[in-house]
Amino acid sequence: MNDLKKSVQFMKGIGPKRAKYLEKIGIISIEDVLYAFPREYEDRSKMKNIIDVKNDEQITIKGYVCGNVEEKSIRKGLKIYKVPVKDRTAMTYAVFYNSPFIKKVLKKGERIYLHGKVKRGFGQIQILHPNYEVIEGKEETMINGIVPIYSLTHGLIQKDIQNLSNHVLELYEKTIEEYLPYDTIKRNRLCHIQYALHNIHYPSSVKSLKIAKFRLVFEELLILQTGLWLIKNKFNHNKEGVVFNKTPKVNELIHSLPFQLTNAQSKVLKEIEENMESKKVMNRLVQGDVGSGKTIIALIALYKAYLNGYQGVLMAPTEILAEQHLYAAKELLEPLGVKVELLSGSIKKKKKEEILRSLENGEIHIVIGTHALIQESVYFHKLGLVITDEQHRFGVRQRRTLSSKGVNPDVLVMTATPIPRTLALILYGDLDVSIIDELPPGRKKIKTYCVDEKKRSKIYNFAKREIELGRQVYIVAPLVEESENIEAKSAQELYEELKVTYLKDFTIGLLHGKMKGYEKDEIMNQFKEGKIQALVSTTVIEVGVNVPNASIMIIENSERFGLAQLHQLRGRVGRGEYQSYCVLVNYGKNPLSKERMKIMEETNNGFIIAEKDLELRGPGEFFGTRQHGLPELKIANLFKHMKILKQVQNEAKVLMNEDKTLALEKNLMLKNRIMDQFDKSIEQISL
């Protein structure tokens, strides 16, 4: 197996230049070649004649390039390249978008395979952005088989990866050792790893591909789930946490609030208090939809820590959000004798040194801040409770660094990104999960409308009327600056446009991620104080910004955002007493874009939206597993493979109940694989 860790550069036909191209698609070692799974397959045993193809059908044809490539500019940023291809029955056009290199690759007279979706119309047969392979000389590679199609980057063609994977399998397939325990394989009717890797790349049949894929999906999810449970067991094993005592003052604070906690808030608070009062270290995730009231729960928990003589820390991903939490904490807790302070990157050196001294000697009871909190210079007198807000913005290691500043402090993490519960158990398998699934009473439902660009003037006229009534408006764009490659509004050009057109009579501000921290704070403060009436922004305002007077959220190019992100942005309005509106300006023409916008119009429930987002987009960017410090999912799909996920969780329970640390000889190969996949020995991971 050690041979598999060798660099791919030294494989026949690779060398330093091609190795650099391979690195761009995640292939560094020989083992990476085996686990760079095809993204799709072509069944060339069922090739069609061009004359017989049907509209919208996925087909494979064999033909030759019968003319020169036609280049046509459709609009700014979009060029199409049409390649005329013939077989003995008819002619078709292979149509490629923004692919100038096609002119050099598909020259007149070349024999090729094409695989893609057919569009018939206007007297033409077209195959849209197909996979292609040039037939060199008399060679007809894998013509009758199921052919793997891999993800590529500039400098590589399909044949490069196909030849490489074939060569690696020939040399190393027989040396790959099985690392799943025999009982696991038997219980779940899994094939051997050698069979799985061979047939995922070069399946002998559709059935063998299914068998291989099931094994590899199962294995990937099992490694992720058992790895997380190993971390959790290590975290809880023989670790005595802080035991916080019950105190009537917590109830006095709750009764003094100007509102009543919802049933969901009360239930989650009870779970947190029970954790804090036990000697077991708390490690809990609180999920709550936008506006469900997570912050007040966090502040009550911090107050309980203070009453027991411990310090608390709350880490937020942005200065804007940290300042908002600071304001809420000071208003609620300082009258009760709690000293609250802010620690962030923009604080002046002298002030920062003063804060660090006061933290270390215990004069500051609660500190709220950003990543500045995890710097080496930060010491606590007696840290008892660690809270991170918007958990998906922080990695496991950052959370661990903050926790290490105390002696086994309790840990609470919060997120407003709703994740379906079963998936949360995988993604946050190291945490107990609480859900606040109820909004405070009296919140008016945000009215959501999806419109196309023809109705822009109507929307901005409506925004003008709201501003004249004393309200404020958010306008969000997907880009900071104009791009040649992406057809979408930028915040900069939108700002320039609106201040001379629709909103010329009002005060407009611009906010985006490329601005310096103090500039962003200045703009946001002016918006909060009502000095700015309309704020043009990128998604920097996605998380936690609270301006009750803002009643309209206009999102330009809404088709370029994920549903969960649109829901987060929508949550910036509807925080005051006024009826609020979210308008999605959709420039997308395809049916999927319209279907996604319809979901936003129909529901304000973040959990339903998260389910749909996963279903439509897949889990890739929705989770961003790398920032959690978790292994990357290369073949498993947390939405499509829910049934396998449940089977995996049952198997993981059986394994862990029998052998909590996977120390038995029969489980050691699996444990080593888990350590390898998590980039770090499980023995070294603590949270």
C-alpha positions as CSV (number, residue, x, y, z in Angstrom):
1,M,0.0,0.0,0.0
2,N,3.0,2.3,0.6
3,D,3.8,2.2,-3.1
4,L,0.4,3.9,-3.7
5,K,1.7,7.0,-1.8
6,K,4.4,7.6,-4.4
7,S,4.1,10.7,-6.6
8,V,2.2,10.1,-9.8
9,Q,4.9,12.2,-11.6
10,F,7.1,9.1,-12.0
11,M,4.5,7.0,-13.8
12,K,5.2,6.2,-17.4
13,G,4.2,9.2,-19.7
14,I,3.6,11.7,-16.9
15,G,6.6,13.8,-15.9
16,P,6.7,17.2,-14.0
17,K,4.5,19.2,-16.5
18,R,1.6,16.8,-16.7
19,A,1.9,16.1,-12.9
20,K,1.2,19.8,-12.3
21,Y,-2.0,19.6,-14.5
22,L,-3.0,16.4,-12.5
23,E,-2.5,18.2,-9.2
24,K,-5.1,20.8,-10.2
25,I,-7.7,18.0,-10.2
26,G,-6.5,16.5,-6.9
27,I,-4.2,13.8,-8.3
28,I,-0.9,13.9,-6.6
29,S,-0.1,10.2,-5.6
30,I,-0.7,6.9,-7.4
31,E,-3.5,6.2,-4.9
32,D,-5.2,9.5,-5.9
33,V,-5.6,8.1,-9.5
34,L,-7.5,5.1,-8.1
35,Y,-9.8,7.4,-6.1
36,A,-10.3,10.0,-8.9
37,F,-13.6,8.4,-9.9
38,P,-15.2,9.0,-13.3
39,R,-17.9,11.7,-13.2
40,E,-20.0,9.8,-15.8
41,Y,-19.8,6.9,-18.3
42,E,-20.5,6.4,-22.0
43,D,-22.0,3.1,-23.1
44,R,-20.3,2.7,-26.5
45,S,-21.8,-0.7,-27.0
46,K,-25.0,1.1,-27.9
47,M,-23.8,3.7,-30.4
48,K,-26.3,5.4,-32.8
49,N,-26.3,6.6,-36.3
50,I,-26.8,10.4,-36.5
51,I,-30.0,9.9,-38.6
52,D,-31.6,7.9,-35.7
53,V,-31.0,10.3,-32.8
54,K,-34.0,11.8,-30.9
55,N,-34.4,15.2,-29.3
56,D,-33.2,15.5,-25.7
57,E,-31.6,12.0,-25.9
58,Q,-28.1,11.3,-24.4
59,I,-26.3,9.5,-27.2
60,T,-22.8,8.3,-28.4
61,I,-21.9,8.6,-32.1
62,K,-18.8,7.9,-34.1
63,G,-18.0,10.1,-37.1
64,Y,-15.4,12.5,-38.6
65,V,-15.0,16.3,-38.6
66,C,-16.2,17.3,-42.1
67,G,-15.5,21.1,-42.1
68,N,-13.9,24.0,-40.2
69,V,-15.1,25.1,-36.8
70,E,-17.6,28.0,-36.9
71,E,-17.0,30.7,-34.2
72,K,-20.0,32.9,-33.2
73,S,-20.3,35.6,-30.6
74,I,-23.8,35.5,-29.0
75,R,-23.4,38.2,-26.4
76,K,-20.7,39.7,-24.1
77,G,-18.9,36.8,-22.4
78,L,-20.5,34.1,-24.5
79,K,-19.0,32.5,-27.7
80,I,-20.1,29.3,-29.3
81,Y,-18.1,27.0,-31.5
82,K,-19.9,24.7,-33.9
83,V,-18.0,21.6,-35.2
84,P,-19.6,19.9,-38.3
85,V,-19.5,16.1,-37.9
86,K,-20.7,13.4,-40.3
87,D,-21.2,9.7,-40.2
88,R,-22.4,7.5,-43.1
89,T,-26.1,8.5,-42.4
90,A,-26.2,12.3,-41.7
91,M,-24.5,15.4,-40.4
92,T,-24.6,17.0,-36.9
93,Y,-23.0,19.9,-35.1
94,A,-21.0,19.5,-31.9
95,V,-21.7,22.8,-30.1
96,F,-19.2,24.1,-27.5
97,Y,-19.5,27.2,-25.3
98,N,-16.5,29.5,-24.6
99,S,-14.0,26.8,-25.8
100,P,-11.6,28.4,-28.3
101,F,-9.2,25.5,-28.0
102,I,-11.7,23.3,-29.9
103,K,-10.4,24.9,-33.1
104,K,-7.0,23.4,-32.5
105,V,-8.2,20.0,-31.3
106,L,-11.1,19.1,-33.7
107,K,-9.6,19.7,-37.1
108,K,-11.1,18.8,-40.4
109,G,-10.7,15.1,-41.2
110,E,-10.3,13.9,-37.5
111,R,-12.2,10.8,-36.6
112,I,-14.0,11.2,-33.3
113,Y,-16.4,9.8,-30.7
114,L,-19.0,12.3,-29.4
115,H,-21.3,11.8,-26.4
116,G,-23.9,14.3,-25.3
117,K,-27.4,15.6,-25.3
118,V,-29.2,16.0,-28.7
119,K,-31.1,19.2,-29.7
120,R,-33.1,19.0,-32.9
121,G,-34.5,22.2,-34.4
122,F,-34.2,24.8,-37.2
123,G,-33.4,22.0,-39.6
124,Q,-30.3,21.0,-37.6
125,I,-29.2,18.2,-35.3
126,Q,-26.9,19.5,-32.5
127,I,-25.0,17.8,-29.7
128,L,-24.5,20.3,-26.9
129,H,-21.1,20.6,-25.2
130,P,-20.4,16.9,-25.7
131,N,-17.6,14.7,-24.4
132,Y,-15.3,13.9,-27.3
133,E,-12.4,11.6,-28.0
134,V,-10.2,11.8,-31.1
135,I,-9.5,8.3,-32.6
136,E,-5.8,8.2,-33.3
137,G,-4.6,6.1,-36.3
138,K,-6.4,2.8,-36.4
139,E,-6.9,2.7,-32.6
140,E,-10.4,2.3,-31.5
141,T,-10.0,2.4,-27.7
142,M,-12.7,0.6,-25.6
143,I,-15.2,1.1,-28.4
144,N,-17.5,-1.7,-27.2
145,G,-17.3,-1.1,-23.5
146,I,-18.6,1.3,-20.8
147,V,-16.1,4.2,-21.1
148,P,-15.2,6.3,-18.0
149,I,-15.4,10.1,-18.4
150,Y,-13.3,12.1,-15.9
151,S,-13.2,15.7,-14.7
152,L,-10.5,17.5,-16.6
153,T,-8.5,20.7,-16.4
154,H,-6.6,22.8,-19.1
155,G,-3.7,20.7,-20.5
156,L,-5.4,17.3,-20.0
157,I,-7.7,15.3,-22.3
158,Q,-9.9,12.3,-21.5
159,K,-7.4,9.9,-23.0
160,D,-4.6,11.1,-20.6
161,I,-6.7,10.1,-17.5
162,Q,-8.1,7.0,-19.1
163,N,-4.6,5.7,-20.0
164,L,-3.3,6.6,-16.5
165,S,-6.1,4.9,-14.6
166,N,-5.8,1.8,-16.8
167,H,-2.0,1.7,-16.3
168,V,-2.3,2.1,-12.5
169,L,-4.9,-0.6,-12.2
170,E,-2.7,-3.0,-14.2
171,L,0.3,-2.4,-12.0
172,Y,-1.2,-2.0,-8.5
173,E,-4.7,-3.5,-8.4
174,K,-3.6,-6.9,-7.0
175,T,-1.5,-5.2,-4.2
176,I,-4.5,-3.2,-2.8
177,E,-5.4,-4.6,0.7
178,E,-8.9,-4.9,2.0
179,Y,-9.3,-2.6,5.0
180,L,-13.0,-3.0,5.9
181,P,-13.5,-5.7,8.6
182,Y,-14.7,-9.1,7.3
183,D,-17.9,-8.9,9.4
184,T,-18.7,-5.5,7.9
185,I,-18.3,-6.8,4.4
186,K,-20.4,-9.9,5.1
187,R,-23.2,-8.0,7.0
188,N,-23.6,-5.4,4.3
189,R,-23.0,-7.7,1.2
190,L,-20.1,-5.6,0.0
191,C,-17.7,-6.5,-2.8
192,H,-13.9,-6.6,-2.2
193,I,-12.0,-3.3,-2.6
194,Q,-10.0,-4.6,-5.7
195,Y,-13.2,-5.5,-7.5
196,A,-14.7,-2.1,-6.6
197,L,-11.8,0.0,-7.8
198,H,-11.5,-1.9,-11.1
199,N,-15.2,-1.8,-11.9
200,I,-15.7,1.9,-10.9
201,H,-13.1,2.8,-13.6
202,Y,-13.7,0.0,-16.2
203,P,-17.0,-1.7,-15.4
204,S,-17.5,-5.0,-17.2
205,S,-21.3,-4.4,-17.1
206,V,-23.9,-2.0,-15.7
207,K,-24.5,-4.4,-12.8
208,S,-20.8,-4.6,-11.9
209,L,-20.7,-0.7,-11.9
210,K,-23.6,-0.7,-9.4
211,I,-21.9,-3.2,-7.1
212,A,-18.6,-1.3,-7.2
213,K,-20.4,2.1,-6.6
214,F,-22.4,0.7,-3.6
215,R,-19.2,-0.5,-2.0
216,L,-17.3,2.8,-2.5
217,V,-20.2,5.0,-1.3
218,F,-20.7,2.8,1.7
219,E,-17.0,2.9,2.6
220,E,-16.7,6.6,2.2
221,L,-19.7,7.3,4.5
222,L,-18.5,4.7,7.0
223,I,-15.1,6.3,7.3
224,L,-16.7,9.7,7.8
225,Q,-19.2,8.5,10.3
226,T,-16.9,6.3,12.4
227,G,-14.2,8.9,12.3
228,L,-16.5,11.5,13.7
229,W,-17.7,9.1,16.4
230,L,-14.1,8.3,17.3
231,I,-13.4,12.0,17.8
232,K,-16.6,12.3,19.9
233,N,-15.7,9.3,22.0
234,K,-12.1,10.7,22.5
235,F,-13.6,14.1,23.4
236,N,-15.9,12.6,26.0
237,H,-13.7,9.7,27.2
238,N,-12.3,10.2,30.7
239,K,-12.7,13.9,30.4
240,E,-14.4,15.6,33.3
241,G,-15.8,18.9,32.3
242,V,-16.9,21.9,34.4
243,V,-19.9,21.2,36.6
244,F,-22.0,24.3,36.7
245,N,-24.5,24.6,39.6
246,K,-28.2,25.4,39.3
247,T,-28.9,29.0,40.3
248,P,-32.3,30.8,40.6
249,K,-30.7,33.9,39.0
250,V,-30.9,32.3,35.6
251,N,-34.7,32.0,36.0
252,E,-34.9,35.5,37.3
253,L,-33.2,36.7,34.1
254,I,-35.5,34.7,31.9
255,H,-38.6,36.1,33.7
256,S,-37.3,39.7,33.4
257,L,-37.1,39.5,29.5
258,P,-39.5,41.7,27.7
259,F,-40.7,38.6,25.7
260,Q,-41.5,35.0,26.5
261,L,-39.2,32.3,25.2
262,T,-40.8,30.0,22.6
263,N,-41.4,26.3,23.5
264,A,-38.5,25.4,21.2
265,Q,-36.1,27.9,22.9
266,S,-37.1,26.6,26.3
267,K,-36.5,23.0,25.3
268,V,-33.0,23.7,23.8
269,L,-32.1,25.8,26.9
270,K,-33.1,22.9,29.1
271,E,-30.8,20.6,27.1
272,I,-27.9,23.0,27.4
273,E,-28.4,23.5,31.2
274,E,-28.5,19.8,31.8
275,N,-25.3,19.4,29.8
276,M,-23.7,22.3,31.8
277,E,-24.7,20.8,35.1
278,S,-23.3,17.3,34.3
279,K,-19.6,16.5,34.7
280,K,-19.5,15.3,31.1
281,V,-18.1,18.0,28.7
282,M,-20.9,19.6,26.7
283,N,-20.3,19.5,22.9
284,R,-23.6,20.7,21.4
285,L,-24.8,22.1,18.1
286,V,-27.8,24.5,18.2
287,Q,-29.5,24.8,14.8
288,G,-32.1,27.5,14.4
289,D,-33.6,29.1,11.4
290,V,-33.1,32.8,10.7
291,G,-34.6,34.9,13.5
292,S,-35.5,31.9,15.7
293,G,-33.7,33.4,18.8
294,K,-30.4,31.5,19.2
295,T,-28.5,34.6,20.5
296,I,-30.6,35.0,23.7
297,I,-30.1,31.2,24.4
298,A,-26.3,31.8,24.1
299,L,-26.4,34.8,26.4
300,I,-28.3,33.0,29.1
301,A,-25.8,30.1,28.9
302,L,-22.9,32.7,29.2
303,Y,-24.7,34.3,32.2
304,K,-24.9,30.8,33.9
305,A,-21.1,30.4,33.4
306,Y,-20.5,33.9,35.0
307,L,-22.7,33.1,38.0
308,N,-20.6,30.0,38.6
309,G,-17.4,32.0,38.6
310,Y,-16.3,31.1,35.0
311,Q,-15.5,33.2,32.0
312,G,-17.3,32.7,28.7
313,V,-16.3,33.4,25.1
314,L,-18.5,33.9,21.9
315,M,-16.7,33.8,18.5
316,A,-18.4,35.1,15.4
317,P,-17.2,35.0,11.8
318,T,-17.4,38.8,11.1
319,E,-16.8,42.0,13.0
320,I,-20.3,43.2,12.1
321,L,-21.9,40.1,13.8
322,A,-19.5,40.2,16.7
323,E,-20.4,43.9,17.4
324,Q,-24.1,43.0,17.2
325,H,-23.7,40.2,19.8
326,L,-21.6,42.7,22.0
327,Y,-24.5,45.2,21.9
328,A,-27.0,42.6,22.9
329,A,-24.8,41.2,25.6
330,K,-24.0,44.6,27.1
331,E,-27.7,45.6,27.1
332,L,-28.8,42.4,28.8
333,L,-25.9,41.4,31.1
334,E,-24.0,44.6,32.1
335,P,-26.8,45.8,34.4
336,L,-26.4,42.5,36.3
337,G,-22.7,43.1,37.0
338,V,-21.2,41.2,34.0
339,K,-18.2,42.8,32.3
340,V,-18.4,42.2,28.6
341,E,-15.7,43.2,26.1
342,L,-15.0,42.9,22.3
343,L,-11.8,41.5,20.8
344,S,-11.3,41.8,17.1
345,G,-8.6,42.5,14.5
346,S,-9.4,46.2,14.1
347,I,-8.9,47.1,17.8
348,K,-5.9,49.4,18.4
349,K,-2.8,47.9,20.0
350,K,-3.0,49.8,23.3
351,K,-6.7,48.9,23.9
352,K,-6.0,45.3,22.8
353,E,-3.2,44.9,25.3
354,E,-5.5,46.2,28.1
355,I,-8.2,43.7,27.1
356,L,-5.7,40.8,27.1
357,R,-4.5,41.7,30.6
358,S,-8.1,42.0,31.9
359,L,-9.0,38.7,30.3
360,E,-6.0,36.9,31.9
361,N,-6.7,38.3,35.4
362,G,-10.4,37.6,35.2
363,E,-11.7,41.2,35.2
364,I,-13.5,40.5,31.9
365,H,-16.2,37.9,32.4
366,I,-17.4,37.5,28.8
367,V,-15.4,38.2,25.6
368,I,-17.0,38.4,22.2
369,G,-14.9,38.5,19.1
370,T,-13.7,37.2,15.8
371,H,-10.8,34.9,14.8
372,A,-8.6,37.3,16.9
373,L,-9.8,35.2,19.9
374,I,-7.7,32.1,18.8
375,Q,-4.4,34.0,18.6
376,E,-1.6,32.7,20.9
377,S,-1.5,35.9,22.9
378,V,-5.1,35.3,24.2
379,Y,-5.2,33.8,27.7
380,F,-8.1,33.3,30.1
381,H,-8.2,33.3,33.9
382,K,-10.9,30.6,34.1
383,L,-12.6,29.7,30.8
384,G,-15.7,27.6,31.3
385,L,-17.9,28.0,28.2
386,V,-17.0,28.4,24.5
387,I,-19.6,29.4,21.9
388,T,-19.1,29.7,18.2
389,D,-21.7,31.3,16.0
390,E,-22.3,30.4,12.4
391,Q,-20.4,27.2,12.9
392,H,-20.1,26.5,9.1
393,R,-17.7,29.5,8.8
394,F,-15.2,27.9,11.3
395,G,-13.2,24.6,10.9
396,V,-12.9,21.9,13.5
397,R,-9.4,23.0,14.3
398,Q,-10.4,26.6,15.0
399,R,-13.0,25.4,17.4
400,R,-10.4,23.1,19.1
401,T,-7.9,26.0,19.4
402,L,-10.4,28.1,21.2
403,S,-11.5,25.3,23.5
404,S,-7.8,24.6,24.4
405,K,-7.6,28.0,26.1
406,G,-9.5,26.5,29.1
407,V,-9.5,23.1,30.9
408,N,-12.2,21.0,29.2
409,P,-14.7,23.9,28.9
410,D,-18.2,23.2,27.7
411,V,-18.7,23.9,23.9
412,L,-21.8,25.2,22.2
413,V,-21.9,25.8,18.5
414,M,-24.7,27.6,16.7
415,T,-25.8,27.8,13.0
416,A,-28.6,29.5,11.2
417,T,-27.9,27.3,8.1
418,P,-30.6,24.7,8.4
419,I,-29.4,21.2,7.7
420,P,-31.8,18.2,7.6
421,R,-31.4,16.3,10.8
422,T,-30.0,13.0,9.4
423,L,-27.4,15.0,7.5
424,A,-26.5,17.0,10.5
425,L,-25.7,13.8,12.3
426,I,-23.1,13.1,9.7
427,L,-21.7,16.6,9.2
428,Y,-21.7,17.3,12.9
429,G,-21.3,13.7,14.1
430,D,-19.0,14.9,16.8
431,L,-21.8,17.0,18.4
432,D,-25.2,16.5,20.0
433,V,-27.8,18.3,18.0
434,S,-30.5,20.7,19.3
435,I,-33.0,22.4,16.9
436,I,-34.9,25.6,17.5
437,D,-37.7,25.0,14.9
438,E,-40.1,27.8,16.0
439,L,-40.1,31.5,15.3
440,P,-41.1,34.0,18.0
441,P,-44.8,35.0,17.9
442,G,-45.8,38.2,16.1
443,R,-43.2,37.9,13.4
444,K,-44.8,38.9,10.1
445,K,-44.1,36.5,7.3
446,I,-41.8,38.0,4.7
447,K,-43.6,38.3,1.3
448,T,-41.3,36.9,-1.4
449,Y,-41.7,37.6,-5.1
450,C,-39.7,36.3,-8.1
451,V,-39.6,38.6,-11.1
452,D,-37.7,38.8,-14.4
453,E,-35.6,41.8,-15.5
454,K,-38.6,43.4,-17.3
455,K,-40.1,44.3,-14.0
456,R,-37.0,45.9,-12.5
457,S,-38.3,49.5,-12.8
458,K,-41.6,48.4,-11.0
459,I,-39.5,46.9,-8.2
460,Y,-37.3,49.9,-7.7
461,N,-40.3,52.2,-7.8
462,F,-41.8,50.1,-5.0
463,A,-38.5,50.4,-3.1
464,K,-38.6,54.2,-3.5
465,R,-42.1,54.3,-2.0
466,E,-40.9,52.3,1.0
467,I,-37.9,54.6,1.6
468,E,-40.3,57.6,1.4
469,L,-42.3,55.9,4.2
470,G,-39.1,55.9,6.3
471,R,-38.0,52.3,5.6
472,Q,-34.6,51.1,4.3
473,V,-33.6,48.8,1.5
474,Y,-31.0,46.1,0.9
475,I,-29.9,45.5,-2.7
476,V,-27.6,42.4,-3.2
477,A,-25.4,41.6,-6.2
478,P,-23.5,38.3,-6.7
479,L,-20.2,40.0,-7.8
480,V,-18.0,42.8,-6.3
481,E,-16.8,44.0,-9.7
482,E,-17.8,43.6,-13.3
483,S,-16.5,40.3,-14.9
484,E,-15.9,39.5,-18.5
485,N,-16.6,35.8,-17.9
486,I,-19.7,36.0,-15.8
487,E,-23.0,37.5,-17.0
488,A,-24.2,39.0,-13.7
489,K,-24.6,42.3,-12.0
490,S,-21.7,43.5,-9.8
491,A,-22.3,45.5,-6.6
492,Q,-20.0,48.3,-8.0
493,E,-21.9,48.8,-11.3
494,L,-25.3,48.4,-9.6
495,Y,-24.3,51.1,-7.1
496,E,-23.2,53.4,-10.0
497,E,-26.4,52.7,-11.9
498,L,-28.9,53.2,-9.0
499,K,-27.4,56.5,-7.7
500,V,-28.1,58.1,-11.1
501,T,-31.4,56.4,-11.9
502,Y,-34.1,54.9,-9.6
503,L,-32.6,55.9,-6.3
504,K,-30.9,59.2,-7.2
505,D,-32.9,61.2,-4.7
506,F,-31.8,59.0,-1.7
507,T,-28.6,58.2,0.2
508,I,-27.0,55.0,-1.1
509,G,-24.1,53.1,0.4
510,L,-21.8,50.3,-1.0
511,L,-20.6,47.4,1.0
512,H,-18.4,44.4,-0.2
513,G,-15.8,42.0,0.9
514,K,-12.8,43.8,-0.7
515,M,-13.3,46.8,1.5
516,K,-11.1,47.2,4.7
517,G,-12.7,46.2,8.0
518,Y,-13.1,49.7,9.3
519,E,-14.7,50.8,6.0
520,K,-17.3,48.0,6.2
521,D,-18.0,48.9,9.8
522,E,-18.5,52.6,9.0
523,I,-20.9,51.8,6.2
524,M,-22.9,49.3,8.3
525,N,-23.1,51.7,11.2
526,Q,-24.4,54.4,9.0
527,F,-27.1,52.0,7.6
528,K,-28.1,51.0,11.1
529,E,-28.4,54.6,12.2
530,G,-30.6,55.4,9.1
531,K,-28.0,57.7,7.5
532,I,-27.9,55.4,4.5
533,Q,-31.3,54.6,3.0
534,A,-30.4,52.0,0.5
535,L,-27.4,49.6,0.9
536,V,-26.0,47.9,-2.2
537,S,-24.0,44.9,-1.1
538,T,-22.5,41.5,-1.9
539,T,-23.2,38.5,0.4
540,V,-21.2,40.1,3.3
541,I,-24.5,40.9,4.9
542,E,-25.7,37.3,4.7
543,V,-25.0,36.5,8.3
544,G,-26.5,38.0,11.4
545,V,-26.9,41.7,10.4
546,N,-29.8,43.2,12.3
547,V,-31.5,46.4,11.1
548,P,-35.2,46.3,12.1
549,N,-36.0,49.3,9.9
550,A,-35.0,47.5,6.7
551,S,-38.1,46.2,5.0
552,I,-37.0,45.3,1.4
553,M,-34.4,42.9,0.2
554,I,-33.8,43.0,-3.6
555,I,-31.5,40.2,-4.8
556,E,-30.2,40.8,-8.4
557,N,-29.2,37.7,-10.4
558,S,-30.9,35.5,-7.8
559,E,-30.3,32.5,-10.0
560,R,-26.6,32.7,-9.1
561,F,-27.2,31.9,-5.4
562,G,-28.0,28.7,-3.6
563,L,-31.4,28.5,-2.0
564,A,-30.0,28.3,1.5
565,Q,-28.0,31.5,0.8
566,L,-31.1,33.3,-0.6
567,H,-32.9,32.3,2.6
568,Q,-30.1,33.7,4.7
569,L,-30.2,37.0,2.8
570,R,-34.0,37.1,3.1
571,G,-33.6,36.8,6.8
572,R,-32.0,40.3,7.0
573,V,-35.4,41.8,6.7
574,G,-38.6,41.1,8.6
575,R,-36.9,42.0,11.9
576,G,-39.0,45.0,12.8
577,E,-42.7,45.8,13.1
578,Y,-43.3,46.5,9.4
579,Q,-44.4,44.2,6.7
580,S,-41.2,43.1,4.8
581,Y,-40.6,42.0,1.3
582,C,-37.9,40.0,-0.6
583,V,-37.7,40.4,-4.4
584,L,-35.7,37.9,-6.4
585,V,-34.7,39.4,-9.8
586,N,-34.1,36.3,-11.9
587,Y,-32.2,36.5,-15.2
588,G,-32.0,32.7,-15.6
589,K,-33.9,31.2,-18.5
590,N,-33.8,27.5,-17.7
591,P,-36.6,25.7,-16.0
592,L,-34.5,24.7,-13.0
593,S,-33.8,28.3,-12.2
594,K,-37.6,29.0,-12.2
595,E,-38.3,25.9,-10.1
596,R,-35.7,27.1,-7.5
597,M,-37.3,30.6,-7.3
598,K,-40.8,29.1,-6.9
599,I,-39.6,27.2,-3.8
600,M,-38.5,30.6,-2.3
601,E,-41.9,32.1,-3.0
602,E,-43.8,29.2,-1.5
603,T,-42.0,28.7,1.8
604,N,-40.1,30.6,4.6
605,N,-39.1,27.3,6.3
606,G,-35.4,27.0,6.2
607,F,-35.4,23.3,6.7
608,I,-37.6,22.6,3.7
609,I,-35.5,25.0,1.7
610,A,-32.3,23.2,2.8
611,E,-33.8,19.8,1.7
612,K,-34.7,21.3,-1.7
613,D,-31.3,23.0,-2.1
614,L,-29.6,19.6,-1.5
615,E,-31.9,17.9,-3.9
616,L,-31.4,20.4,-6.7
617,R,-27.7,21.3,-6.2
618,G,-26.2,18.3,-4.6
619,P,-24.1,18.4,-1.4
620,G,-20.8,19.8,-2.9
621,E,-20.8,23.5,-2.1
622,F,-23.7,23.3,0.3
623,F,-21.5,21.7,2.9
624,G,-17.9,22.6,1.9
625,T,-16.6,19.7,4.0
626,R,-13.0,20.8,3.7
627,Q,-13.5,23.8,5.9
628,H,-14.8,21.5,8.6
629,G,-11.6,19.5,8.5
630,L,-13.5,16.5,7.3
631,P,-12.6,14.1,4.5
632,E,-13.9,15.1,1.1
633,L,-16.8,13.1,-0.3
634,K,-15.7,11.9,-3.8
635,I,-18.5,9.5,-4.7
636,A,-21.1,9.6,-1.9
637,N,-23.9,12.1,-2.2
638,L,-25.6,12.9,1.2
639,F,-28.9,13.5,-0.5
640,K,-29.1,10.7,-3.1
641,H,-27.5,8.1,-0.8
642,M,-29.7,8.7,2.3
643,K,-30.7,5.0,2.3
644,I,-27.1,3.9,2.3
645,L,-26.3,6.5,4.9
646,K,-28.8,5.0,7.3
647,Q,-27.3,1.5,6.7
648,V,-23.8,3.0,7.4
649,Q,-25.0,4.5,10.6
650,N,-26.3,1.1,11.8
651,E,-23.0,-0.5,10.9
652,A,-21.0,2.2,12.6
653,K,-23.1,1.6,15.8
654,V,-22.4,-2.1,15.7
655,L,-18.6,-1.5,15.3
656,M,-18.4,1.2,17.9
657,N,-20.5,-0.7,20.5
658,E,-18.2,-3.7,20.2
659,D,-14.9,-1.7,20.0
660,K,-15.2,1.9,21.0
661,T,-11.7,2.9,19.9
662,L,-11.3,0.4,17.0
663,A,-8.4,-1.1,18.8
664,L,-9.1,-4.8,18.1
665,E,-6.8,-6.4,15.5
666,K,-9.7,-7.0,13.0
667,N,-10.5,-3.3,13.0
668,L,-7.0,-1.8,12.8
669,M,-6.9,-1.6,9.0
670,L,-10.2,0.5,9.1
671,K,-8.8,2.7,11.9
672,N,-5.6,3.4,9.9
673,R,-7.7,4.3,6.9
674,I,-9.8,6.7,9.0
675,M,-6.6,8.4,10.4
676,D,-5.3,8.7,6.8
677,Q,-8.5,10.2,5.5
678,F,-8.9,12.7,8.3
679,D,-5.3,14.0,7.5
680,K,-4.4,13.6,11.2
681,S,-4.3,10.7,13.6
682,I,-7.6,10.4,15.5
683,E,-5.5,10.1,18.6
684,Q,-4.4,13.7,18.2
685,I,-7.8,15.1,17.5
686,S,-9.7,16.8,20.3
687,L,-12.4,19.3,20.0
